[in-house]
Amino acid sequence: MTATLRTRAVHAGRDDLTDLGVHAAPLDLSTTYPSRDSVEEAGRIDEFASTGSLSGLPVYGRLSNPTVERFEKALAELEGFEDAVAFATGMAAVSASLLAAVAQGKRHVVAVRPVYGCTDHMLTSGLLGTEVTWADPEGVASVLRPDTGLVLLETPANPTLREVDIAEIVRAAGEVPVLVDNTFATPVLQRPGRHGARFVLHSATKFLGGHGDVMGGVVACNAEDAGMLRQIRFATGGVLHPLAGYMLLRGLSTLPLRVNAASATAAELVERLRGHANVSAVHYPALGGPLIAFEVDGDPHALIGAVRLITPAVSLGSVDSLIQHPASISHRIVAEDDRRGAGVTDRLIRMSVGLEDVEDLWHDLDQALKAC
C-alpha cells in the first residue's frame, strides 16, 4: 500500500530510527568529523568535487550534515523527487539555483511576475551575473534564447496569489529547466514536479517550519542537479544549520494538518471578505490555501495598525495569522511601476491565515476594516 502524504509527512526522513534504537531524529551539531584515514578522506573529497555527493562518513559541516540530510530526504519524498538540497534561507536557495545556470553558461532567465520582492530585485539587478526577461505566461516561448538557463515562476504568486498553469509553462519552455517556487502551496496542495518542473523551491522559513522560529530554504530536484547545487552551497557557504534542519524536519510532520486547517479557515474568511463594505476586491487561488489577498477601499496602513489578534508582520506560514502591506514591506524593493504592473497595488493586503478560531479572526479583521 502506498502511504498518503499525511502519513509520509510523519515518517519521511525517520524510517531508520527504530533500527537505530531512538524515537526522535538525532541532532548532530558537529562542524567537523575526525578520521584517522586521511587517504580515504581524500577520496571522499574527490568524490564530492566531481559529483557533489558524499558517500561514507561526513568530513566537514559545509559539505554535509546528517541531520540536514534527513530534512532533505523527507522534503524530496513529499515533493516526489529523488533528492533535495537545503540552504540557510530561501534567498540562498534562489541564489544557488541562478548560479547553477550561470555556471553552465546559461545566464539568461525568463521569469513571470509577480514573484517575491527580493527574488524580483535579485533578477532585475543582475547581482549574480544573470539577465532577466519578464514575460506573461503565454509569452514565455517567444522570449527564450540559446543562453536561457532557467524559467522561474511562483504559483500561487506572492503576493497577488495569481495562478499559473505549470504544465503549460513546461511545454513552452521546451528543453529549458523550469523552477517553481512552491512556498505558498506546499506539497500538500500541489506538487509541481508532477507537471514537469525540474526544480521545486521553498522558503522553508514559512509553512515547512510553520512556527515562525526557523529560517531555511530548500530545492527539490534530481540527483545530478542536486550535486551541482551542493557544490555551489559548499563554495558560497549558504549551509543550513543542523538545528534548523532538525526543526524543519519536525515541522514537516504536522505540515498537512496545519495547511489543511488554515486553508479551511481562509476559505471561510474569503467568503466574508467578499461581502464586506470596505473591501473592493478579494484574490484567492482556485487550489485554495492559507493565503488571502484583498484590496481595501480605505487606508491600508490604518488596517495594519488596527489589528489586535492578527500579527502585523512580514512573512507567512506560521501557526498564528500574519498580515502585511506588500507595497510597504515584502515588495518595497521592487520599482513602483513594476510593482503596480504586477498587480501589487497600494491598497493590496496579504494575510497568512493561522490556526486561530475563524470567529476570533473575523472579529479582528472586521473591526480593523472599519477602522480603515
BELHUUR-V925564 format. One record per backbone hydrogen bond with DSSP energy under -1.0 kcal/mol. NH is the residue of the N-H (numbers start at 1). CO is the residue of the C=O. E is the energy in kcal/mol with one decimal. If there is no record, write none. Layout:
# BELHUUR-V925564
nh->[NH NH]
co->[CO CO]
e->[E E]
This chain:
# BELHUUR-V925564
nh->[8 9 11 12 14 17 20 22 33 41 42 43 44 45 46 47 48 49 50 51 52 61 63 64 69 70 71 72 73 74 75 76 77 78 79 80 81 83 85 87 88 93 94 95 96 97 98 99 100 101 102 103 105 106 108 109 110 111 112 120 121 122 123 124 125 126 129 131 133 135 139 143 148 149 151 152 153 155 157 161 169 170 171 172 173 174 176 179 180 181 182 186 189 189 190 194 195 196 197 198 199 200 201 202 204 205 206 209 210 217 218 219 220 221 226 227 228 229 230 231 232 233 234 235 236 237 239 245 246 247 248 249 250 251 252 254 255 258 259 260 261 262 263 264 265 266 267 268 269 270 271 272 273 274 276 279 280 281 283 288 292 293 294 295 296 297 299 303 304 305 307 311 313 322 323 324 328 329 331 332 334 339 340 341 342 343 344 345 348 349 350 351 352 353 355 361 362 363 364 365 366 367 368 369 370 371 372]
co->[4 5 7 8 11 14 16 17 59 37 38 39 40 41 42 43 44 45 46 47 48 31 60 60 65 66 67 68 69 70 71 72 73 74 75 76 76 221 219 217 238 89 90 91 92 93 94 95 96 97 98 99 102 101 147 131 150 133 152 116 117 118 119 120 121 122 126 107 109 111 136 140 145 108 177 110 179 181 162 157 165 166 167 168 169 170 173 151 199 153 201 182 185 186 186 191 192 193 192 178 178 220 180 218 202 216 203 204 206 87 202 85 200 83 222 223 224 225 226 227 228 229 230 231 232 233 237 241 242 243 244 245 246 247 248 251 252 254 255 256 257 258 259 260 261 262 263 264 265 266 267 268 269 270 273 276 295 295 293 285 351 283 349 281 347 278 372 299 300 301 303 321 311 352 311 350 325 325 326 329 331 335 336 337 338 340 339 343 345 294 324 292 322 290 319 357 358 359 360 361 362 363 364 365 366 367 368]
e->[-2.8 -2.7 -1.7 -3.1 -2.3 -2.0 -1.4 -2.2 -1.7 -1.9 -2.0 -1.7 -1.8 -2.0 -2.3 -2.1 -2.2 -2.4 -1.5 -2.3 -2.1 -3.3 -1.9 -1.8 -2.4 -1.2 -1.4 -2.5 -2.5 -2.2 -2.6 -2.4 -2.0 -2.2 -2.2 -1.0 -2.8 -1.5 -2.4 -3.5 -1.8 -1.5 -2.1 -2.7 -2.3 -1.8 -2.1 -2.7 -2.0 -1.2 -2.2 -2.7 -2.2 -2.4 -2.2 -3.0 -2.4 -2.0 -1.8 -2.5 -2.4 -2.4 -2.2 -2.8 -2.7 -1.1 -2.1 -2.2 -2.4 -2.5 -2.0 -1.4 -1.9 -2.9 -2.2 -2.8 -1.9 -1.2 -2.2 -2.7 -1.9 -2.6 -2.2 -2.4 -2.4 -1.2 -2.1 -3.3 -2.4 -2.8 -2.7 -2.8 -1.0 -1.2 -1.9 -1.9 -1.6 -1.4 -1.8 -1.4 -2.1 -2.1 -2.4 -2.5 -1.2 -1.3 -2.0 -1.7 -3.0 -1.9 -1.9 -2.3 -3.0 -2.2 -2.3 -1.9 -1.5 -2.3 -2.5 -1.9 -2.1 -2.6 -2.6 -2.1 -2.7 -2.1 -1.6 -2.3 -2.5 -2.3 -2.6 -2.2 -2.0 -2.2 -1.8 -1.1 -1.0 -2.6 -2.8 -2.3 -2.1 -2.6 -2.1 -1.8 -1.7 -2.6 -2.4 -1.4 -2.2 -2.5 -1.6 -1.6 -2.9 -2.2 -1.7 -1.5 -2.4 -1.2 -4.0 -1.4 -2.6 -2.0 -2.3 -2.7 -1.8 -2.4 -1.9 -1.3 -2.1 -1.9 -1.2 -2.8 -1.4 -2.1 -2.4 -2.2 -2.1 -1.3 -2.5 -1.4 -1.1 -3.0 -2.7 -2.4 -1.3 -1.7 -2.3 -1.6 -1.2 -3.1 -2.4 -3.3 -3.0 -3.0 -3.3 -2.1 -2.6 -2.2 -1.8 -2.7 -3.0 -2.0 -1.9 -2.7 -2.0 -1.4 -1.2]
